[in-house]
Amino acid sequence: MNAQTTSTSADAGAGTTPAPAPSPAPVTVIGLGNMGSALAAALRDRGHPTTVWNRSPEKAKPLADRGAHVASTPEEAVAASGLVLACVLDYDALHTVLDPLAEAGGLAGKSLVNLTSGSPEQADAMAAWADAHGAGYLDGGIMTTPPGVGNPEMMFLYSGSEDVLDAHRPVLAALGDPLYLGARPGLASLYDSALLGLMWATFTGWLHGTAMVTADGPSATEFTRVALRWLTGAVSGFMTTYAPQVDAGRYPGDDATVDVQIATIDHLVHAARARGVDDTLPGLLKSTMERAAAKGHGQDSYASVIEVLRNPVAR
């Protein structure tokens, strides 16, 4: 490039007006329970023109005070935006709201993001229903409680139409970190259920340990500080090691075998009983390990326990 060309290019660049930032896209929220209200509030607070509808209109007043438009009917709400977020009690309620307007063609060309809790099979069926009525469909799982909506560190799981996600990513990112799991619509719901199971199991294990430790004097806060270090360090490392073993179906017992774990958990059972703490949970864990050992996995890693979880009738 010669000097004249460089100068001309620089002059042209200097005189170019930067393109204006795109205006926040409009969005409609159907359902204003605690979670639906949190979704609508997060969108409105981030500048998105937000239309809301709820069967009980009084729930919309706080959002109206924040500048949201309150639609009088589902038809009006859906017509207001290309993107419709639904977060209602269950799938029966969702169909009650959407079926009449879908039959009238009101969903054609719309993007429906369904954040209603349900089963993977319900999500798959809902995706087929949406497609039959001309709507793009994305199923979602909200991995936080209402106060966490809008926090970019909170995960929102999505599955179904990747085109819908790509088209509306800036809007969905206003709610939390959008994580796409794949094209099968039911995947987000499946992950949601599995992660909740992990949460409840972790909570219950932590509470059981807390009951034991606090029986001897230390506080729950003191124990939790140590427990969190254990979970985020060693335990997360075990999970990272075991996941490829599960994928391969091979469980080399080169760290700690199932037989060793069975012997070790007896100490937990004894410590719980000695302090008057319920021993149902460690008893359940021990019986599950024993089933794995009886199936020939005594010298395998703890990851082999998945074989009895996958085949619970083969005991």
Secondary structure in CASP SS format (residue, H / E / C, confidence):
PFRMAT SS
TARGET T0000
AUTHOR 0000-0000-0000
METHOD secondary structure of the structure
MODEL  1
M C 1.00
N C 1.00
A H 1.00
Q H 1.00
T H 1.00
T H 1.00
S H 1.00
T H 1.00
S H 1.00
A H 1.00
D H 1.00
A H 1.00
G H 1.00
A H 1.00
G C 1.00
T C 1.00
T C 1.00
P C 1.00
A C 1.00
P C 1.00
A C 1.00
P C 1.00
S C 1.00
P C 1.00
A C 1.00
P C 1.00
V E 1.00
T E 1.00
V E 1.00
I E 1.00
G C 1.00
L C 1.00
G C 1.00
N H 1.00
M H 1.00
G H 1.00
S H 1.00
A H 1.00
L H 1.00
A H 1.00
A H 1.00
A H 1.00
L H 1.00
R H 1.00
D H 1.00
R C 1.00
G C 1.00
H C 1.00
P C 1.00
T E 1.00
T E 1.00
V E 1.00
W E 1.00
N C 1.00
R C 1.00
S C 1.00
P H 1.00
E H 1.00
K H 1.00
A H 1.00
K H 1.00
P H 1.00
L H 1.00
A H 1.00
D H 1.00
R C 1.00
G C 1.00
A C 1.00
H E 1.00
V E 1.00
A C 1.00
S C 1.00
T C 1.00
P H 1.00
E H 1.00
E H 1.00
A H 1.00
V H 1.00
A H 1.00
A C 1.00
S C 1.00
G C 1.00
L E 1.00
V E 1.00
L E 1.00
A E 1.00
C C 1.00
V C 1.00
L C 1.00
D C 1.00
Y H 1.00
D H 1.00
A H 1.00
L H 1.00
H H 1.00
T H 1.00
V H 1.00
L H 1.00
D H 1.00
P H 1.00
L H 1.00
A H 1.00
E H 1.00
A C 1.00
G C 1.00
G C 1.00
L C 1.00
A C 1.00
G C 1.00
K C 1.00
S E 1.00
L E 1.00
V E 1.00
N E 1.00
L C 1.00
T C 1.00
S C 1.00
G C 1.00
S C 1.00
P H 1.00
E H 1.00
Q H 1.00
A H 1.00
D H 1.00
A H 1.00
M H 1.00
A H 1.00
A H 1.00
W H 1.00
A H 1.00
D H 1.00
A H 1.00
H C 1.00
G C 1.00
A C 1.00
G E 1.00
Y E 1.00
L E 1.00
D E 1.00
G E 1.00
G E 1.00
I E 1.00
M C 1.00
T C 1.00
T C 1.00
P H 1.00
P H 1.00
G H 1.00
V C 1.00
G C 1.00
N C 1.00
P C 1.00
E C 1.00
M C 1.00
M E 1.00
F E 1.00
L E 1.00
Y E 1.00
S E 1.00
G E 1.00
S C 1.00
E H 1.00
D H 1.00
V H 1.00
L H 1.00
D H 1.00
A H 1.00
H H 1.00
R H 1.00
P H 1.00
V H 1.00
L H 1.00
A H 1.00
A C 1.00
L C 1.00
G C 1.00
D E 1.00
P E 1.00
L E 1.00
Y E 1.00
L E 1.00
G E 1.00
A C 1.00
R C 1.00
P C 1.00
G C 1.00
L H 1.00
A H 1.00
S H 1.00
L H 1.00
Y H 1.00
D H 1.00
S H 1.00
A H 1.00
L H 1.00
L H 1.00
G H 1.00
L H 1.00
M H 1.00
W H 1.00
A H 1.00
T H 1.00
F H 1.00
T H 1.00
G H 1.00
W H 1.00
L H 1.00
H H 1.00
G H 1.00
T H 1.00
A H 1.00
M H 1.00
V H 1.00
T H 1.00
A C 1.00
D C 1.00
G C 1.00
P C 1.00
S C 1.00
A H 1.00
T H 1.00
E H 1.00
F H 1.00
T H 1.00
R H 1.00
V H 1.00
A H 1.00
L H 1.00
R H 1.00
W H 1.00
L H 1.00
T H 1.00
G H 1.00
A H 1.00
V H 1.00
S H 1.00
G H 1.00
F H 1.00
M H 1.00
T H 1.00
T H 1.00
Y H 1.00
A H 1.00
P H 1.00
Q H 1.00
V H 1.00
D H 1.00
A H 1.00
G C 1.00
R C 1.00
Y C 1.00
P C 1.00
G C 1.00
D C 1.00
D C 1.00
A C 1.00
T E 1.00
V H 1.00
D H 1.00
V H 1.00
Q H 1.00
I H 1.00
A H 1.00
T H 1.00
I H 1.00
D H 1.00
H H 1.00
L H 1.00
V H 1.00
H H 1.00
A H 1.00
A H 1.00
R H 1.00
A H 1.00
R C 1.00
G C 1.00
V C 1.00
D C 1.00
D C 1.00
T H 1.00
L H 1.00
P H 1.00
G H 1.00
L H 1.00
L H 1.00
K H 1.00
S H 1.00
T H 1.00
M H 1.00
E H 1.00
R H 1.00
A H 1.00
A H 1.00
A H 1.00
K H 1.00
G H 1.00
H H 1.00
G C 1.00
Q C 1.00
D C 1.00
S E 1.00
Y H 1.00
A H 1.00
S H 1.00
V H 1.00
I H 1.00
E H 1.00
V H 1.00
L H 1.00
R H 1.00
N C 1.00
P C 1.00
V C 1.00
A C 1.00
R C 1.00
END
